[in-house]
Amino acid sequence: MRQEEKAQQEELQALFHCASNAIIITDANGRIVRLNPAASDLFGYEAQELIGSPIETLIPKRFARVHERHRNNYRLHPRVRPMGTGIDLYALRKDGSEFPVAVSLSPFRTEKGDFVVAFVVDDTLRKENEQRIVRQNQQLEQLAIELQNLNEGLEEKIQERTQELERAKNELAVALAAEREVGELKSRFVSMASHEFRTPLSTVLSSAALIKSYAERGDLDSIRKHALRIQMAVNNLNTILTEFLSLGRLEEGRTEPRLVETDLTALIEEDINEMTPVLRAGQTIEHRHEGERRVCLDPALFKHVLINLLSNASKYSSEGAIIRVYSRIDETGASVHVQDSGLGIPASDQKHLFSRFFRATNATNVQGTGLGLYIVKRYVELMGGEIGFHSEEGKGSDFWVRFSKTAAKPKRVTST
């Protein structure tokens, strides 16, 4: 049990230390208690130089006193939120240089007291792009002034220049919209990551502290209970990390399907057996197959697709529910249905279901990143298949995927 606990703690430490964004944890008094290597690299400090220091060490002096007041107010009303909405935030490196940042705050509590996790992103590139856009706007304004001063006899040339200006403005609008989308995605990612990491981290920290106390009393039942909580929390963190990594590979075009002839029923049964131990209390999965057994697809990608659909069916169904899987292979190809009698999806949400970071309005209290179905759809399309669903709120959902029976040239899927 202690070896398992140690392995789980090492996995959690790896997640914390390998994060590409800076993560800083402070106590109720605003003193730094922990930071990851990305934070050390970003601010130019060794970790031990900052442990015990006030967080204002990393803030330019002219903002330090105001920040202290904001910090005290936040302590009275802690919640997950971006920091400094609507204002420019700046941080201070060890060498005295300042740089713009985006910060998301997330409070959590353990037996040791109240803490705040700050996710810090270097915002220098976005600021430089904003300044470049401002300069371009100024140049456009200058061109407009020049156009107004042209001789009335140059009407034809004025019209030509106006058309050029309109094209430039349209290109700038497209660039600005793209920049805004990137900024919004970054903000949503930081906010979502802060929220999704907070719950399992708090669970691990509190359970680890309790296990130490129970170990001293020899209370094995309680130790097992909290070791299981740690295991589930680490599994949740692993799922979140896997989805982030899968999204990154997809967006970079580094995911290539390897289509091979495969026993579809064996794949489904293997995935059902893997899911069974993590179903909610009393839940079961029933599988029925019709037709042949062999089909061409990528086993690894299909496993991710089916595990995600089964996991969703379990999460959004009540305890004791039956999840049904129907598979069929005929002369047209293969199809797999995953049916549940759970929450169902509101009609107004259904058109957005396969979008990045989207969560249905009736599922916000269930843990998730909003990336699962987006990744599933991309994987299905990479294998030359298609995915769809039928759902009624309060009655359940039927998700289906279809594949060609013989190996076909996989589709090239672009980001949306």
MIKETOR-141201 format. One record per residue (C-alpha): chain; residue in one letter; x, y, z. Coordinates in steps of 0.25 Angstrom, whole numbers, plus 5000, padded with zeros to 4 digits. Example, Ala and Ser with C-alpha at 12.3 -4.5 7.8 and 13.67 -1.06 7.14 Angstrom:
2
REC / A / a / 5049 / 4982 / 5031
REC / A / s / 5055 / 4996 / 5029
! end
This chain:
416
REC / A / m / 5000 / 5000 / 5000
REC / A / r / 5011 / 5010 / 5003
REC / A / q / 5018 / 5006 / 4990
REC / A / e / 5005 / 5009 / 4983
REC / A / e / 5004 / 5022 / 4990
REC / A / k / 5018 / 5026 / 4988
REC / A / a / 5016 / 5023 / 4973
REC / A / q / 5004 / 5032 / 4972
REC / A / q / 5011 / 5043 / 4980
REC / A / e / 5022 / 5042 / 4969
REC / A / e / 5012 / 5043 / 4958
REC / A / l / 5006 / 5055 / 4964
REC / A / q / 5020 / 5061 / 4966
REC / A / a / 5023 / 5059 / 4952
REC / A / l / 5011 / 5066 / 4947
REC / A / f / 5014 / 5078 / 4956
REC / A / h / 5029 / 5078 / 4952
REC / A / c / 5027 / 5076 / 4937
REC / A / a / 5016 / 5086 / 4935
REC / A / s / 5020 / 5096 / 4924
REC / A / n / 5013 / 5108 / 4931
REC / A / a / 5018 / 5114 / 4944
REC / A / i / 5010 / 5109 / 4956
REC / A / i / 5012 / 5116 / 4970
REC / A / i / 5005 / 5112 / 4983
REC / A / t / 5004 / 5122 / 4994
REC / A / d / 4998 / 5121 / 5008
REC / A / a / 4988 / 5130 / 5015
REC / A / n / 4998 / 5141 / 5018
REC / A / g / 5002 / 5142 / 5003
REC / A / r / 5016 / 5135 / 5005
REC / A / i / 5021 / 5125 / 4995
REC / A / v / 5021 / 5111 / 5000
REC / A / r / 5024 / 5104 / 4987
REC / A / l / 5027 / 5106 / 4972
REC / A / n / 5030 / 5097 / 4960
REC / A / p / 5042 / 5098 / 4951
REC / A / a / 5035 / 5106 / 4940
REC / A / a / 5032 / 5117 / 4951
REC / A / s / 5047 / 5117 / 4955
REC / A / d / 5051 / 5118 / 4940
REC / A / l / 5041 / 5129 / 4937
REC / A / f / 5045 / 5138 / 4949
REC / A / g / 5060 / 5134 / 4949
REC / A / y / 5060 / 5129 / 4964
REC / A / e / 5064 / 5116 / 4970
REC / A / a / 5052 / 5110 / 4977
REC / A / q / 5059 / 5112 / 4991
REC / A / e / 5061 / 5127 / 4989
REC / A / l / 5046 / 5129 / 4988
REC / A / i / 5040 / 5119 / 4998
REC / A / g / 5035 / 5127 / 5010
REC / A / s / 5036 / 5140 / 5002
REC / A / p / 5023 / 5149 / 5000
REC / A / i / 5017 / 5148 / 4987
REC / A / e / 5020 / 5163 / 4985
REC / A / t / 5034 / 5159 / 4983
REC / A / l / 5030 / 5155 / 4968
REC / A / i / 5022 / 5168 / 4966
REC / A / p / 5028 / 5182 / 4962
REC / A / k / 5029 / 5191 / 4974
REC / A / r / 5020 / 5201 / 4969
REC / A / f / 5008 / 5191 / 4969
REC / A / a / 5012 / 5183 / 4982
REC / A / r / 5004 / 5191 / 4992
REC / A / v / 4991 / 5191 / 4983
REC / A / h / 4993 / 5176 / 4981
REC / A / e / 4994 / 5173 / 4996
REC / A / r / 4980 / 5180 / 4997
REC / A / h / 4975 / 5172 / 4986
REC / A / r / 4981 / 5159 / 4992
REC / A / n / 4974 / 5162 / 5006
REC / A / n / 4961 / 5164 / 4999
REC / A / y / 4962 / 5151 / 4991
REC / A / r / 4965 / 5144 / 5004
REC / A / l / 4952 / 5148 / 5009
REC / A / h / 4944 / 5144 / 4996
REC / A / p / 4953 / 5133 / 4990
REC / A / r / 4948 / 5127 / 4977
REC / A / v / 4954 / 5122 / 4964
REC / A / r / 4956 / 5133 / 4954
REC / A / p / 4966 / 5141 / 4945
REC / A / m / 4974 / 5151 / 4953
REC / A / g / 4972 / 5166 / 4949
REC / A / t / 4961 / 5165 / 4939
REC / A / g / 4962 / 5177 / 4929
REC / A / i / 4975 / 5182 / 4934
REC / A / d / 4990 / 5179 / 4930
REC / A / l / 4997 / 5171 / 4939
REC / A / y / 5013 / 5171 / 4940
REC / A / a / 5023 / 5162 / 4948
REC / A / l / 5037 / 5165 / 4953
REC / A / r / 5049 / 5155 / 4950
REC / A / k / 5061 / 5154 / 4959
REC / A / d / 5069 / 5162 / 4949
REC / A / g / 5059 / 5174 / 4951
REC / A / s / 5053 / 5173 / 4937
REC / A / e / 5038 / 5173 / 4936
REC / A / f / 5029 / 5166 / 4927
REC / A / p / 5014 / 5164 / 4925
REC / A / v / 5006 / 5152 / 4930
REC / A / a / 4993 / 5146 / 4930
REC / A / v / 4989 / 5139 / 4944
REC / A / s / 4978 / 5130 / 4948
REC / A / l / 4975 / 5128 / 4963
REC / A / s / 4970 / 5116 / 4970
REC / A / p / 4968 / 5114 / 4985
REC / A / f / 4968 / 5101 / 4993
REC / A / r / 4968 / 5097 / 5007
REC / A / t / 4975 / 5085 / 5014
REC / A / e / 4978 / 5082 / 5029
REC / A / k / 4990 / 5091 / 5029
REC / A / g / 4981 / 5103 / 5025
REC / A / d / 4976 / 5111 / 5013
REC / A / f / 4985 / 5112 / 5000
REC / A / v / 4984 / 5119 / 4987
REC / A / v / 4990 / 5113 / 4974
REC / A / a / 4994 / 5123 / 4963
REC / A / f / 4996 / 5119 / 4949
REC / A / v / 5005 / 5129 / 4942
REC / A / v / 5006 / 5130 / 4927
REC / A / d / 5017 / 5140 / 4920
REC / A / d / 5008 / 5149 / 4912
REC / A / t / 5019 / 5156 / 4905
REC / A / l / 5016 / 5151 / 4891
REC / A / r / 5002 / 5155 / 4892
REC / A / k / 5005 / 5169 / 4896
REC / A / e / 5015 / 5170 / 4885
REC / A / n / 5004 / 5166 / 4875
REC / A / e / 4995 / 5176 / 4881
REC / A / q / 5005 / 5187 / 4880
REC / A / r / 5008 / 5183 / 4865
REC / A / i / 4993 / 5184 / 4862
REC / A / v / 4992 / 5198 / 4869
REC / A / r / 5004 / 5202 / 4860
REC / A / q / 4997 / 5196 / 4848
REC / A / n / 4984 / 5204 / 4852
REC / A / q / 4992 / 5217 / 4853
REC / A / q / 4998 / 5214 / 4839
REC / A / l / 4984 / 5212 / 4833
REC / A / e / 4979 / 5225 / 4840
REC / A / q / 4991 / 5232 / 4834
REC / A / l / 4987 / 5227 / 4820
REC / A / a / 4973 / 5231 / 4822
REC / A / i / 4978 / 5246 / 4825
REC / A / e / 4987 / 5245 / 4812
REC / A / l / 4975 / 5241 / 4804
REC / A / q / 4967 / 5253 / 4809
REC / A / n / 4977 / 5262 / 4805
REC / A / l / 4979 / 5257 / 4790
REC / A / n / 4975 / 5266 / 4779
REC / A / e / 4960 / 5265 / 4774
REC / A / g / 4966 / 5262 / 4760
REC / A / l / 4972 / 5249 / 4765
REC / A / e / 4958 / 5243 / 4768
REC / A / e / 4962 / 5230 / 4760
REC / A / k / 4974 / 5228 / 4768
REC / A / i / 4967 / 5231 / 4781
REC / A / q / 4957 / 5220 / 4778
REC / A / e / 4969 / 5211 / 4775
REC / A / r / 4976 / 5214 / 4788
REC / A / t / 4962 / 5213 / 4796
REC / A / q / 4961 / 5199 / 4791
REC / A / e / 4975 / 5196 / 4795
REC / A / l / 4972 / 5201 / 4809
REC / A / e / 4959 / 5193 / 4810
REC / A / r / 4967 / 5181 / 4807
REC / A / a / 4977 / 5184 / 4817
REC / A / k / 4966 / 5187 / 4828
REC / A / n / 4959 / 5173 / 4825
REC / A / e / 4973 / 5166 / 4826
REC / A / l / 4975 / 5173 / 4839
REC / A / a / 4961 / 5170 / 4844
REC / A / v / 4964 / 5155 / 4841
REC / A / a / 4977 / 5156 / 4848
REC / A / l / 4971 / 5162 / 4860
REC / A / a / 4959 / 5152 / 4860
REC / A / a / 4970 / 5141 / 4860
REC / A / e / 4978 / 5148 / 4871
REC / A / r / 4965 / 5149 / 4879
REC / A / e / 4962 / 5135 / 4878
REC / A / v / 4976 / 5130 / 4882
REC / A / g / 4975 / 5140 / 4894
REC / A / e / 4961 / 5134 / 4898
REC / A / l / 4966 / 5120 / 4896
REC / A / k / 4978 / 5123 / 4905
REC / A / s / 4969 / 5129 / 4916
REC / A / r / 4959 / 5118 / 4915
REC / A / f / 4970 / 5108 / 4916
REC / A / v / 4977 / 5114 / 4928
REC / A / s / 4963 / 5116 / 4935
REC / A / m / 4959 / 5102 / 4932
REC / A / a / 4972 / 5096 / 4936
REC / A / s / 4972 / 5103 / 4949
REC / A / h / 4958 / 5098 / 4952
REC / A / e / 4961 / 5084 / 4948
REC / A / f / 4974 / 5082 / 4955
REC / A / r / 4969 / 5088 / 4968
REC / A / t / 4959 / 5077 / 4972
REC / A / p / 4969 / 5065 / 4971
REC / A / l / 4980 / 5073 / 4976
REC / A / s / 4972 / 5076 / 4989
REC / A / t / 4968 / 5062 / 4990
REC / A / v / 4982 / 5057 / 4989
REC / A / l / 4987 / 5067 / 4999
REC / A / s / 4976 / 5065 / 5010
REC / A / s / 4976 / 5049 / 5008
REC / A / a / 4992 / 5049 / 5009
REC / A / a / 4991 / 5057 / 5022
REC / A / l / 4980 / 5048 / 5028
REC / A / i / 4987 / 5035 / 5024
REC / A / k / 4999 / 5039 / 5032
REC / A / s / 4990 / 5041 / 5044
REC / A / y / 4983 / 5028 / 5042
REC / A / a / 4997 / 5021 / 5040
REC / A / e / 5001 / 5025 / 5054
REC / A / r / 4988 / 5019 / 5059
REC / A / g / 4989 / 5006 / 5051
REC / A / d / 4975 / 5009 / 5045
REC / A / l / 4977 / 5001 / 5032
REC / A / d / 4962 / 5002 / 5027
REC / A / s / 4963 / 5018 / 5027
REC / A / i / 4977 / 5017 / 5020
REC / A / r / 4971 / 5008 / 5009
REC / A / k / 4959 / 5018 / 5008
REC / A / h / 4968 / 5030 / 5006
REC / A / a / 4978 / 5022 / 4997
REC / A / l / 4967 / 5019 / 4988
REC / A / r / 4963 / 5034 / 4988
REC / A / i / 4977 / 5038 / 4984
REC / A / q / 4977 / 5027 / 4973
REC / A / m / 4964 / 5033 / 4967
REC / A / a / 4970 / 5047 / 4968
REC / A / v / 4983 / 5043 / 4961
REC / A / n / 4974 / 5036 / 4950
REC / A / n / 4966 / 5049 / 4948
REC / A / l / 4979 / 5057 / 4947
REC / A / n / 4985 / 5046 / 4937
REC / A / t / 4972 / 5047 / 4929
REC / A / i / 4973 / 5062 / 4928
REC / A / l / 4988 / 5062 / 4924
REC / A / t / 4985 / 5051 / 4914
REC / A / e / 4974 / 5060 / 4907
REC / A / f / 4983 / 5072 / 4907
REC / A / l / 4994 / 5064 / 4901
REC / A / s / 4985 / 5058 / 4891
REC / A / l / 4979 / 5072 / 4887
REC / A / g / 4994 / 5077 / 4885
REC / A / r / 4998 / 5065 / 4876
REC / A / l / 4985 / 5067 / 4868
REC / A / e / 4986 / 5082 / 4866
REC / A / e / 5001 / 5080 / 4862
REC / A / g / 4997 / 5069 / 4852
REC / A / r / 5005 / 5059 / 4858
REC / A / t / 4994 / 5048 / 4860
REC / A / e / 4995 / 5038 / 4848
REC / A / p / 4985 / 5026 / 4848
REC / A / r / 4990 / 5012 / 4846
REC / A / l / 4979 / 5004 / 4840
REC / A / v / 4980 / 4989 / 4842
REC / A / e / 4970 / 4978 / 4841
REC / A / t / 4965 / 4976 / 4855
REC / A / d / 4955 / 4967 / 4863
REC / A / l / 4944 / 4978 / 4866
REC / A / t / 4937 / 4970 / 4877
REC / A / a / 4950 / 4966 / 4884
REC / A / l / 4954 / 4981 / 4884
REC / A / i / 4940 / 4985 / 4890
REC / A / e / 4941 / 4974 / 4901
REC / A / e / 4955 / 4978 / 4905
REC / A / d / 4951 / 4992 / 4907
REC / A / i / 4938 / 4988 / 4914
REC / A / n / 4947 / 4980 / 4924
REC / A / e / 4956 / 4992 / 4926
REC / A / m / 4944 / 5001 / 4929
REC / A / t / 4937 / 4992 / 4938
REC / A / p / 4945 / 4994 / 4951
REC / A / v / 4943 / 5009 / 4950
REC / A / l / 4928 / 5009 / 4947
REC / A / r / 4919 / 5016 / 4958
REC / A / a / 4913 / 5007 / 4968
REC / A / g / 4904 / 4996 / 4962
REC / A / q / 4906 / 5000 / 4948
REC / A / t / 4908 / 4989 / 4937
REC / A / i / 4911 / 4989 / 4922
REC / A / e / 4904 / 4980 / 4913
REC / A / h / 4910 / 4977 / 4899
REC / A / r / 4903 / 4970 / 4887
REC / A / h / 4909 / 4968 / 4873
REC / A / e / 4903 / 4964 / 4860
REC / A / g / 4910 / 4960 / 4847
REC / A / e / 4925 / 4958 / 4844
REC / A / r / 4936 / 4961 / 4854
REC / A / r / 4947 / 4967 / 4846
REC / A / v / 4949 / 4982 / 4841
REC / A / c / 4960 / 4991 / 4838
REC / A / l / 4963 / 5002 / 4848
REC / A / d / 4974 / 5008 / 4857
REC / A / p / 4972 / 4999 / 4870
REC / A / a / 4979 / 5010 / 4879
REC / A / l / 4970 / 5022 / 4874
REC / A / f / 4958 / 5013 / 4874
REC / A / k / 4961 / 5009 / 4889
REC / A / h / 4962 / 5024 / 4892
REC / A / v / 4948 / 5027 / 4885
REC / A / l / 4941 / 5015 / 4892
REC / A / i / 4947 / 5018 / 4906
REC / A / n / 4943 / 5032 / 4905
REC / A / l / 4928 / 5029 / 4901
REC / A / l / 4927 / 5018 / 4912
REC / A / s / 4933 / 5028 / 4922
REC / A / n / 4923 / 5039 / 4918
REC / A / a / 4911 / 5029 / 4919
REC / A / s / 4916 / 5025 / 4933
REC / A / k / 4918 / 5039 / 4938
REC / A / y / 4905 / 5044 / 4933
REC / A / s / 4896 / 5032 / 4938
REC / A / s / 4891 / 5029 / 4951
REC / A / e / 4897 / 5018 / 4960
REC / A / g / 4891 / 5004 / 4956
REC / A / a / 4889 / 5008 / 4942
REC / A / i / 4891 / 4999 / 4930
REC / A / i / 4900 / 5004 / 4919
REC / A / r / 4898 / 4997 / 4905
REC / A / v / 4908 / 4995 / 4894
REC / A / y / 4903 / 4990 / 4881
REC / A / s / 4912 / 4986 / 4870
REC / A / r / 4910 / 4982 / 4855
REC / A / i / 4918 / 4978 / 4843
REC / A / d / 4911 / 4976 / 4830
REC / A / e / 4914 / 4978 / 4815
REC / A / t / 4914 / 4994 / 4817
REC / A / g / 4924 / 4994 / 4828
REC / A / a / 4924 / 4994 / 4844
REC / A / s / 4916 / 5002 / 4854
REC / A / v / 4916 / 5003 / 4869
REC / A / h / 4906 / 5010 / 4878
REC / A / v / 4907 / 5013 / 4892
REC / A / q / 4894 / 5016 / 4899
REC / A / d / 4891 / 5021 / 4913
REC / A / s / 4878 / 5026 / 4921
REC / A / g / 4885 / 5037 / 4928
REC / A / l / 4884 / 5052 / 4928
REC / A / g / 4883 / 5054 / 4913
REC / A / i / 4887 / 5067 / 4905
REC / A / p / 4879 / 5079 / 4904
REC / A / a / 4874 / 5082 / 4890
REC / A / s / 4881 / 5096 / 4891
REC / A / d / 4894 / 5090 / 4894
REC / A / q / 4895 / 5079 / 4884
REC / A / k / 4900 / 5087 / 4872
REC / A / h / 4913 / 5091 / 4880
REC / A / l / 4915 / 5077 / 4886
REC / A / f / 4928 / 5074 / 4878
REC / A / s / 4934 / 5088 / 4880
REC / A / r / 4947 / 5090 / 4888
REC / A / f / 4945 / 5093 / 4903
REC / A / f / 4930 / 5092 / 4902
REC / A / r / 4922 / 5086 / 4914
REC / A / a / 4907 / 5084 / 4913
REC / A / t / 4899 / 5093 / 4923
REC / A / n / 4893 / 5082 / 4931
REC / A / a / 4907 / 5075 / 4933
REC / A / t / 4915 / 5086 / 4939
REC / A / n / 4915 / 5079 / 4953
REC / A / v / 4922 / 5067 / 4947
REC / A / q / 4937 / 5068 / 4945
REC / A / g / 4942 / 5069 / 4931
REC / A / t / 4951 / 5077 / 4922
REC / A / g / 4941 / 5079 / 4910
REC / A / l / 4952 / 5073 / 4901
REC / A / g / 4948 / 5058 / 4901
REC / A / l / 4937 / 5058 / 4890
REC / A / y / 4945 / 5068 / 4881
REC / A / i / 4957 / 5058 / 4882
REC / A / v / 4948 / 5046 / 4879
REC / A / k / 4942 / 5053 / 4867
REC / A / r / 4956 / 5056 / 4861
REC / A / y / 4961 / 5042 / 4864
REC / A / v / 4948 / 5036 / 4857
REC / A / e / 4950 / 5045 / 4845
REC / A / l / 4965 / 5041 / 4844
REC / A / m / 4961 / 5027 / 4843
REC / A / g / 4952 / 5031 / 4831
REC / A / g / 4939 / 5029 / 4840
REC / A / e / 4928 / 5038 / 4845
REC / A / i / 4921 / 5040 / 4858
REC / A / g / 4908 / 5045 / 4862
REC / A / f / 4897 / 5044 / 4873
REC / A / h / 4883 / 5045 / 4877
REC / A / s / 4879 / 5050 / 4891
REC / A / e / 4868 / 5055 / 4899
REC / A / e / 4869 / 5063 / 4912
REC / A / g / 4865 / 5054 / 4924
REC / A / k / 4864 / 5041 / 4915
REC / A / g / 4878 / 5038 / 4911
REC / A / s / 4887 / 5038 / 4899
REC / A / d / 4891 / 5029 / 4888
REC / A / f / 4905 / 5032 / 4882
REC / A / w / 4909 / 5024 / 4869
REC / A / v / 4922 / 5023 / 4861
REC / A / r / 4923 / 5017 / 4847
REC / A / f / 4935 / 5012 / 4839
REC / A / s / 4937 / 5006 / 4825
REC / A / k / 4939 / 4991 / 4826
REC / A / t / 4952 / 4991 / 4817
REC / A / a / 4963 / 5000 / 4820
REC / A / a / 4962 / 5014 / 4813
REC / A / k / 4970 / 5026 / 4811
REC / A / p / 4969 / 5033 / 4824
REC / A / k / 4963 / 5047 / 4824
REC / A / r / 4972 / 5059 / 4826
REC / A / v / 4966 / 5067 / 4838
REC / A / t / 4968 / 5081 / 4840
REC / A / s / 4966 / 5090 / 4853
REC / A / t / 4953 / 5097 / 4854
! end
